[in-house]
Amino acid sequence: MSEALKSPLTSPEACETASPRNSRVGLLYGLSAYVAWGFFPLYFRAVDSVSPLVVLCHRMLWSALFLGVVVSIRGDWPAIGPAFRSRRSVLLLSAGAVLIALNWFLFILAVARRQVLQASLGYFINPLLSIALGVIFLRERLRAWQWLAVSIAAAAVLNLAWGADGFPWLGVALALTFGLYGLVRKKVDANSLHALMIETALLLPVSLTLLVALPAHRPTAATWALLSLSGLVTSIPLLMFGAALRRLPLSTVGFLQYVGPTLQFLVATCLFHEPLDRPKLVSFALCWLAICVYIADSLISRRPLVVADEPD
């Protein structure tokens, strides 16, 4: 099975001895992370009076500052240094920084444009797209049922392009940037916290430059407070996800990864009242069918599901 998007949070320390207590705590961490990601659209809707690019800059800025505090508390700066002395690591992490920034921007844009359903579709097809990327870039071989799952997911996208308002480029772009980010991070020899710290540090000068260069905006005090929380909103679910991975089997986390896009789907339809016309409903039905085939194949073969870090 493709491991193209096996979480970069997986590291040597992610192999704690399983125990009932560890499993319960891990499940709580995992559910908390995915529920937080599922309700992400509510946060970005609250700041949609601000330009998506400005929101992205704040997200990069405050994430870098928050992660810097975490790394300082843990005393991990000496462990991060070697990555900066490796040209290969710097290039890979630079590519990862660009991809994560694009993914974050696309999600913020999807919320601002009232297209959370597309974002949800993107994260539903992401594990299946990661399998296809593994075939293309890592020369991995798929079993027949995996091919069927990928084909059904492709049919879901084509159906939406043919029967709705056009090609769902936002959803596909979210899945693609996420998938490529996973491929890049798979090649980096660093744990997730350190790698994410480096990526946000690389993005920090960009965010500061854009905040100075972009037209002045005067958010209300409440909006400013919400923007300053973007680092916490971004980083805490990632840290909880890392804690879950250290305590749960990957197969369990693989099932949990569908909590996020399912909640995004419900937020889009029930709270944001985005229209769910027949082509969209058929595409989601095809996507859910593909996921069922994918999960069934994983259970029959007794291999862990592809697990994705969630850089919403």
Secondary structure, 3 states (H helix, E strand, C coil): CCCCCCCCCCCHHHCCCCCHHHHHHHHHHHHHHHHHHHCHHHHHHHCCCCCHHHHHHHHHHHHHHHHHHHHHHHCCHHHHHHHHCCHHHHHHHHHHHHHHHHHHHHHHHHHHCCCHHHHHHHHHHHHHHHHHHHHHHHCCCCCHHHHHHHHHHHHHHHHHHHHCCCCCHHHHHHHHHHHHHHHHHHCCCCCHHHHHHHHHHHHHHHHHHHHHHCCCCCCCHHHHHHHHCHHHHHHHHHHHHHHHHCCCCHHHHHHHCCHHHHHHHHHHHHHCCCCCCHHHHHHHHHHHHHHHHHHHHHHHHCCCCCCCCCCC
